[in-house]
């Protein structure tokens, strides 16, 4: 199953709310706020491109992080912004920042 970062934000809100309607409302509000920021939204790279770069990201222990890291690397992103500390293991390829660091 492929998950994207925006979906993960929505699910995070649902998982951390007292009930589904509250979590859904918070998740929607979070997505609306994010989409107003001066950020560029980028897709995952193709399977061929992912295969070509995968070896560089062997330090990532969670396979679901690899598509995010490869896309950030290929598109030349300034950093991966996440609470997930797994990305620190590839900081030599692309910097890792928490949301607080970024803002």
RAKANOR-V333308 format. One record per residue. N is the residue number from 1. SS is DSSP state (A for helix, B for strand, O for the rest). Layout:
n->N ss->SS
n->N ss->SS
This chain:
n->1 ss->O
n->2 ss->O
n->3 ss->O
n->4 ss->O
n->5 ss->A
n->6 ss->A
n->7 ss->A
n->8 ss->A
n->9 ss->A
n->10 ss->A
n->11 ss->A
n->12 ss->A
n->13 ss->A
n->14 ss->A
n->15 ss->A
n->16 ss->O
n->17 ss->O
n->18 ss->O
n->19 ss->O
n->20 ss->A
n->21 ss->A
n->22 ss->A
n->23 ss->A
n->24 ss->A
n->25 ss->A
n->26 ss->A
n->27 ss->A
n->28 ss->A
n->29 ss->A
n->30 ss->A
n->31 ss->A
n->32 ss->A
n->33 ss->A
n->34 ss->A
n->35 ss->A
n->36 ss->A
n->37 ss->O
n->38 ss->O
n->39 ss->O
n->40 ss->O
n->41 ss->O
n->42 ss->O
n->43 ss->O
n->44 ss->O
n->45 ss->O
n->46 ss->O
n->47 ss->A
n->48 ss->A
n->49 ss->A
n->50 ss->A
n->51 ss->A
n->52 ss->A
n->53 ss->A
n->54 ss->A
n->55 ss->A
n->56 ss->A
n->57 ss->A
n->58 ss->O
n->59 ss->O
n->60 ss->O
n->61 ss->O
n->62 ss->O
n->63 ss->A
n->64 ss->A
n->65 ss->A
n->66 ss->A
n->67 ss->A
n->68 ss->A
n->69 ss->A
n->70 ss->A
n->71 ss->A
n->72 ss->A
n->73 ss->A
n->74 ss->A
n->75 ss->O
n->76 ss->O
n->77 ss->O
n->78 ss->O
n->79 ss->O
n->80 ss->B
n->81 ss->B
n->82 ss->O
n->83 ss->O
n->84 ss->O
n->85 ss->A
n->86 ss->A
n->87 ss->A
n->88 ss->A
n->89 ss->A
n->90 ss->A
n->91 ss->O
n->92 ss->O
n->93 ss->O
n->94 ss->O
n->95 ss->O
n->96 ss->B
n->97 ss->B
n->98 ss->O
n->99 ss->A
n->100 ss->A
n->101 ss->A
n->102 ss->A
n->103 ss->O
